[in-house]
């Protein structure tokens, strides 16, 4: 069936497949079809609304809660409206749309289960201390804590990290990225959905890569739906492989369809 880029509303029937497998064709289509994008956004919200995470966000935001917010579009508006000269760090420190984005991504079932793949690996490698770099709302921080790792969360003070503290049943330490290099080395650096946000990856995490025994990131060989907006900077597997090698880290064997990649010293 040929997709009409301006009028169609048919793609809703294919959303479950996209949700489960990811689909570049539909992803590209949604970028150009406003009606399908609205339907897709509502579809995700309706799934998310049945989850405890959604209820926690609604309680946290209180009267300011905005149902069915298209957080991707809201992020783009926030980026365009940022003050002159503001950098990416300032953007993330103030973004409320990113909180919505992270919640709906997780609560709709669209976010891969990185922890299910990564936690057994960390246990197998004898990891005890983990730095969750770019922790956001704690989608991985909290399962890592539940798995009895010693976890330090790392991100900018923001609505997202405020929500992490609100929803956590654990004492949470959240370290600013600018201060993390003053801490002792971690057995593992966990960095999911963050590499594409770093303007200079080597400057940001190079010191961590030189001292950690394990680095876990998302599978960089899989299309990640990076939008090309200024707060996303596409990173290729080849680029990161070269950087990791310079810091003495080499790919660990994992299935090709794993949602994660791991790099070992």
Secondary structure, DSSP 8 states (H G I E B T S, - for coil): ----TTT--GGGGGHHHHHHH--HHHHHHHHH-HHHHHHHHHHHHHHHTTSHHHHHHHHHHGGG--TT--HHHHHHHHHHHS-TT--HHHHHHH-SHHHHHHHHHHHTT-S--HHHHHHHHHHHTT--EEEEET-TTTTTHHHHHHTT-EEEEE--SSHHHHHHHHH-SS---EE-TTTGGGS---SEEEE-S-GGG-SSHHHHHHHHHHH-SEEEEE-TTS------STT-----HHHHHHHHHHTT-EE----TT-SEEEEE-
